[in-house]
Amino acid sequence: MTDANANTSKRSSMDRVRDSADELGLDIEIRRMDQSTRTAQEAADACGCKVGQIVKSLVFEDAANGQLILLLVAGNNNADIDHLADRYGMKLQRCDTRKVRNETGFAIGGVAPIGHINPIRTCVDETLLKHDVVWAAAGRPDSVFSVDPNTLVAAIDAEIITVMK
C-alpha cells in the first residue's frame, strides 16, 4: 500500500465519498438515514423513490486475473452473469467480503460508486440512465447520495452495459 492509499484509508468512508465527489466535480449531498439502506427496497423506501432509481453496487472478481469489477445495477434489476460472460467476455465470480473491504475501502452494503482506495473497473446498467436522479451508497449501509446518472457515468468514465438479456 502506498502512502497515499494509507492516508486515504484512514479517512472515514463517507469523507472519501465526499472528497471524491468534489474532485470529480459532482455536486452531491450525503444523507444519513435513520433506517438501513442496505437493500434496494430499503433504500428506495428511505429516499422516497422508485426501486429502479437505486444504484446497487455489486462487486465481483474477474476469474481471469483476480481484479475487482464494480457493477452499478438498477435496484429492480439483477446482473445476469451468463449474459455478461457471453456479451462482454466478463468471467465473474463471487468475491470475498474481506477483499472487497480491503480493495475498495467499503463494506458490503455501503460500497459507493466513487471514493475507492484503489482504482476499480466500473460498469453501469444502462437502465439507470433512464432516470434524472439515482441514489447510490455513500460509504455506509445507512448513507446515500443522489446524482444525475449521466453525470456520474461521465465523471467516473464507466462502461455502459446491459446487465440482463
C-alpha positions as CSV (number, residue, x, y, z in Angstrom):
1,M,0.0,0.0,0.0
2,T,1.4,3.4,-0.9
3,D,1.5,6.3,1.5
4,A,-1.4,8.0,-0.5
5,N,-3.5,4.9,-0.1
6,A,-2.6,4.6,3.6
7,N,-3.8,8.2,4.2
8,T,-6.9,7.7,2.1
9,S,-7.9,4.5,4.0
10,K,-7.7,6.4,7.4
11,R,-10.4,8.8,6.4
12,S,-14.0,7.7,7.0
13,S,-15.7,6.1,4.1
14,M,-18.2,9.0,3.9
15,D,-15.4,11.5,3.8
16,R,-13.7,9.6,1.0
17,V,-17.0,9.7,-1.0
18,R,-17.5,13.4,-0.3
19,D,-13.9,14.2,-1.2
20,S,-14.1,12.1,-4.4
21,A,-17.3,13.9,-5.5
22,D,-15.5,17.2,-5.0
23,E,-12.5,16.0,-7.1
24,L,-14.8,14.7,-9.8
25,G,-16.9,17.9,-9.9
26,L,-20.1,16.1,-8.7
27,D,-22.4,18.2,-6.6
28,I,-23.8,15.7,-4.0
29,E,-25.3,15.9,-0.6
30,I,-24.8,12.8,1.5
31,R,-27.8,11.8,3.6
32,R,-27.5,9.6,6.6
33,M,-30.8,7.8,7.1
34,D,-32.5,6.7,10.3
35,Q,-33.1,3.3,8.8
36,S,-30.9,0.9,6.8
37,T,-30.4,1.5,3.1
38,R,-28.5,-1.8,2.7
39,T,-31.0,-3.3,0.3
40,A,-32.5,-1.6,-2.8
41,Q,-36.0,-1.7,-1.3
42,E,-34.9,-0.3,2.0
43,A,-33.0,2.5,0.2
44,A,-36.0,3.3,-2.1
45,D,-38.3,3.5,1.0
46,A,-35.8,5.8,2.8
47,C,-35.3,8.0,-0.2
48,G,-38.9,8.1,-1.3
49,C,-38.1,7.0,-4.9
50,K,-38.7,4.0,-7.2
51,V,-36.5,0.9,-6.7
52,G,-35.2,1.4,-10.2
53,Q,-33.6,4.7,-9.1
54,I,-31.4,2.9,-6.5
55,V,-27.9,2.0,-7.6
56,K,-26.9,-1.4,-6.4
57,S,-23.1,-1.7,-6.1
58,L,-22.2,-5.3,-6.9
59,V,-18.5,-6.2,-6.6
60,F,-17.3,-9.3,-8.4
61,E,-13.9,-10.7,-9.1
62,D,-12.6,-11.3,-12.6
63,A,-11.9,-15.0,-12.7
64,A,-9.1,-14.5,-15.3
65,N,-7.0,-12.0,-13.3
66,G,-8.5,-11.6,-9.8
67,Q,-9.1,-7.9,-10.3
68,L,-12.4,-6.5,-8.9
69,I,-15.1,-5.2,-11.1
70,L,-17.9,-3.0,-9.8
71,L,-21.3,-3.3,-11.4
72,L,-23.7,-0.4,-10.8
73,V,-27.1,-2.0,-11.3
74,A,-30.6,-0.6,-11.1
75,G,-32.3,-1.7,-7.9
76,N,-35.0,-3.5,-9.8
77,N,-32.5,-5.5,-12.0
78,N,-30.2,-8.4,-11.4
79,A,-26.9,-9.0,-13.0
80,D,-27.1,-12.0,-15.3
81,I,-23.6,-13.5,-15.0
82,D,-24.1,-15.8,-18.0
83,H,-25.2,-12.8,-20.2
84,L,-22.3,-10.7,-19.1
85,A,-19.9,-13.5,-20.0
86,D,-21.5,-14.1,-23.4
87,R,-21.9,-10.4,-24.4
88,Y,-18.9,-8.7,-22.7
89,G,-16.5,-11.6,-22.0
90,M,-16.7,-10.9,-18.3
91,K,-16.0,-14.1,-16.4
92,L,-17.2,-13.0,-13.0
93,Q,-17.1,-14.8,-9.7
94,R,-18.2,-14.0,-6.2
95,C,-15.7,-12.0,-4.2
96,D,-14.7,-12.5,-0.6
97,T,-16.1,-9.7,1.5
98,R,-12.6,-9.0,3.1
99,K,-11.2,-8.4,-0.4
100,V,-14.0,-6.0,-1.2
101,R,-13.3,-4.1,2.0
102,N,-9.5,-4.2,1.6
103,E,-9.5,-3.0,-2.0
104,T,-12.4,-0.6,-2.1
105,G,-12.4,0.7,1.5
106,F,-16.1,-0.1,1.8
107,A,-18.0,-2.8,3.5
108,I,-20.7,-4.7,1.5
109,G,-24.0,-2.7,1.8
110,G,-22.2,0.6,1.7
111,V,-20.0,0.3,-1.5
112,A,-20.1,3.7,-3.2
113,P,-19.5,4.2,-6.9
114,I,-16.8,6.7,-6.0
115,G,-14.1,7.1,-3.3
116,H,-12.4,3.7,-3.6
117,I,-9.0,3.4,-2.1
118,N,-7.8,1.6,-5.2
119,P,-8.9,2.0,-8.9
120,I,-11.7,-0.3,-9.9
121,R,-13.2,-1.1,-13.3
122,T,-16.8,0.1,-13.2
123,C,-19.7,-0.9,-15.4
124,V,-23.1,0.8,-15.3
125,D,-26.5,-0.8,-16.0
126,E,-28.0,1.2,-19.0
127,T,-31.4,1.3,-17.3
128,L,-30.1,3.7,-14.7
129,L,-29.7,6.3,-17.4
130,K,-33.4,6.5,-17.9
131,H,-33.7,8.4,-14.7
132,D,-33.0,12.1,-14.0
133,V,-31.8,11.2,-10.5
134,V,-30.5,8.0,-8.9
135,W,-29.5,7.2,-5.4
136,A,-26.2,5.5,-4.5
137,A,-24.5,4.2,-1.4
138,A,-22.3,6.8,0.3
139,G,-19.9,4.5,2.1
140,R,-22.1,3.2,4.8
141,P,-25.2,1.0,4.9
142,D,-27.3,3.9,6.2
143,S,-26.0,6.6,3.9
144,V,-26.8,7.6,0.3
145,F,-26.4,10.4,-2.1
146,S,-28.4,11.5,-5.2
147,V,-26.8,12.2,-8.6
148,D,-27.7,12.5,-12.2
149,P,-26.7,9.1,-13.6
150,N,-25.2,10.5,-16.9
151,T,-23.1,13.0,-15.0
152,L,-21.9,10.1,-12.7
153,V,-21.0,7.9,-15.7
154,A,-19.0,10.6,-17.3
155,A,-17.2,11.6,-14.1
156,I,-16.1,8.0,-13.4
157,D,-15.5,7.0,-17.0
158,A,-17.7,3.9,-16.5
159,E,-18.7,1.5,-19.2
160,I,-22.4,1.3,-20.0
161,I,-23.7,-2.3,-20.3
162,T,-26.9,-4.3,-20.3
163,V,-26.9,-6.5,-17.2
164,M,-29.7,-8.8,-18.3
165,K,-30.8,-10.5,-21.5
